Amino acid sequence: MSAPQIAPCTIADYREMPDDGRRYQVVEGELFTAPAPNTFHQFVQKNLLRILDNYLLQHPIGKALGAPCDVYLDDFNVFQPDVLYVTREYAARIQDDGIHGAPDLAIEILSPSSAALDRRKRGLLAKAGTVEFWQVDPALRQIQRFVFAESMAKPVALIDEPETCTSPLFPGLTLATAEIFQR
């Protein structure tokens, strides 16, 4: 006797989830919940958003947002990257209920409870058209920068503290890891 088939979770199902304070995501039709991240994770997220927002105030080339913000890739994938960036060219993707389509940049800050899921989402974001993906590891104080046009599986750069990080998405911006990992 085979196990009963469970129907995949869709965006319609996701939108019916209760507003109960939990963080829901759908990855390849599978529903996930996660507890609130630890405070170091939140400091790293806040620092990244502050750096990007300050840059974007001076260079209005796009918009940066932080979780919780839904990113709808298709009927079976809706994520909440910790930080995301959408260029002005794709500003129409930003709608009241979230981002419809791939962000140009998605940043996931690893937590012990979400690391495997964050790595799984990387491939789906690449297939959907995301240009860059940064995997930030607060425990190692390291950023893995992926450029999907070059490789989906291998980072183009490993940036350890106290090194700096740059990206063609943000011309002239140098991100200091010491500032990113500041508590």
N, C-alpha and C positions, 0 to 999 in steps of 0.2 A: 504494500500500500504506500503510495507516495504522499509526501507532505502537502497540505493544502497550499494553494497558490495565494499569495497576498498581493493585492493590486498595488501597483506603485503609487506613491503619494504624488499628487500633482500640485501645481500652483493654486488651483481652485481649492484643494484640500488645505493647503498652507494658509490661505486667506481666511479659512474658517477656524483656525487655531485661536484659542482664547487669549485675551490680553491679560496674561497672568504673571508677567514679569520674566518669563523664561525666554531664552534666545533660541528660536526655532530656525532651522535651515533644512532645505531639501537638496540632497546630493544624489544624483542618478536615481531619483524616485524614492529615496530612503529618507525618512524624517529623523532629524537629530535635534537634541536639545543640549544646551551647555550651561553650566553654572556661570555666574559672573566671574570675569577674570580677576586674578590677584592684583594688588595695588601696583606692583612694579610694572606689570603689563599695561595698566592704565596710564602710568606715568610715561611710558614709552610711546603709547598711542597719542597722548596729549602733546608730547614734545614734537613728534612727527607732524601732527596737524598744525601746531603753532609755527613751525619752521616753514611748512608749505604755504600756510595762509599768509604769513608775512611776505614771502616771495611773490605769491599771486596777487597781493595788493599792489605791489610795485610793477608786476608783469602780468596783466590780466589775460592769460592765455588759456585758462581753464578753471575748473572748480575742484576743490578737495573736500571730501566728506569723511566722516568716521562712523563706525558702528554705534548704534544699530542703524543701518541703511540697507534696504533690500536691493540686491542686484538680480534681476530676472534674466536668465540666459535662455531658457526654453521652458517647456511645460513641466520638466522634471528636475530643474536646477534653479534654486533661488538661494543665494548666499548673502552673508553679511561680512564682507571683508573688514578687517579692523580699520584700514584706511584705504580710500580709493580716490582716483583722480580721473576726471573726464576733460579732454581738451575742448576748447571752444568749438572746434570743428564738429564735435559730436554732442554739443550742448542739448540737442533735442532729446537725447536719451534720458536726461534728467527730468523726471516727472514727479508729481506730488507723492506718489506711492513708492518711489524708488527709482532705480536706474534700470532702464529697459534696453538691454544689450550689454556688451562687454565694456568695462571701464578700460581706459588706456593703461592705467597702472592699478594693480591690486597689491596691497601690503597685508600680509598675515603675520601677526606677532605670536610666536609659538608659546603655548601653555602646555604643561604635561597632559592635560585632559583633552586637548584639541590638536596636537601636533600631527597625528596620523591623518585626521580629516583635512587639515589645512594642506597637507601634501597632496592628498587626493584631489582637492579642488584646483590645484595648480594646473593639472592637465586639462581639466574642463575649461578653465579660463583661457588657456592657450588655444584650444580648438575654437572657442567662441570669438577670438580676435583680440584678446588683451595683448598689448605690446610688451609690457614689462610686469614682472612679479617679483616682489621683494619678500623674502622669508627672513624675518627678524627673530633672532634667538637671544632673548634677554639673559638666559643662563650662561651662554657662551660669549655674550656681548659681541655678537656677530650678525652681519647682514649678508645673505646670499642674494645676489642680484641676477635674475634671469631675464634674458632678452629672447623672446620666443622665436624670432626670425632666425636666431643663431642656434638655439637648442632648447627643447622643452624640458630635457632631463638634467642638463648640466648648467650650473650657474656660470655666467661670464665673469663674475667677480665674487670673491669672498673678502668682505671688508671687516676687519677686526678692530676693536677699540685699541688705540686711539686714532686709527686711520680715518680718512674722509671718503665720502661717496659722492659721485656725480652721476647724472643721467642726461642724455640728450632731450628728454622730455622737459627738463628745466634748465635751459641754457643759462650759464653763468652762476648757477647755484652749487655751492659746495656744502654738503651736509657733514658736520663733525659728529662722529659716533659718540664722542664724550658728551656732547649736548643731547643726543638722542637717548642715551642710557643714563641720563641724570635723573636722580630721584627727587 
